[in-house]
Structure formats: structure tokens, C-alpha cells
Amino acid sequence: MTTAFVKRTGINPLKSIELTVEQLNILLNEPRIIGVVDISDSGKLIVSCEDGLARMIGFSDNEIIWFDSYSEQD
């Protein structure tokens, strides 16, 4: 497993998450995501989206799971 360390000004450098290469590719290729905001205490990414909102996401084996009401139907 590849460990992806998410660092950005303001994010606690001790917070990190582990992503597989496939999950990292899914994250980088998702057009609605424009940046990473933070990592939640539960280990989920909080990302900024093209609509200006921040949303919490997780991953299944081959797709992003949107926890904050941003789904494929939106």
C-alpha cells in the first residue's frame, strides 16, 4: 500500500491517511475536487469542490464515497 501524505498550510502535519495507488488516481482524476482542505479525526478527507463547498469523502475500492450530500445524481 502506498501512503499518501496530505500536507497543506494549516493542516496538522501529524495527520495523514493511507491511500492505494488506485485511490490516489481516483482522487486526482475527480473533476469536481479542486483541493484538499483537511483530514477529519475519523480519517476522511475534507476536500474543496468546484461549487465552492467543502465536503467529506472516503473511498471504496474503485470510487469516491461522498459523505456530505454530493452524489453522482448532483
Secondary structure, DSSP 8 states (H G I E B T S, - for coil): --EE----TTS-TT--EE--HHHHHHHHH-TTEEEEEEE-TTS-EEEEETTS-EEEEEE-SSSEEESSS--TT-
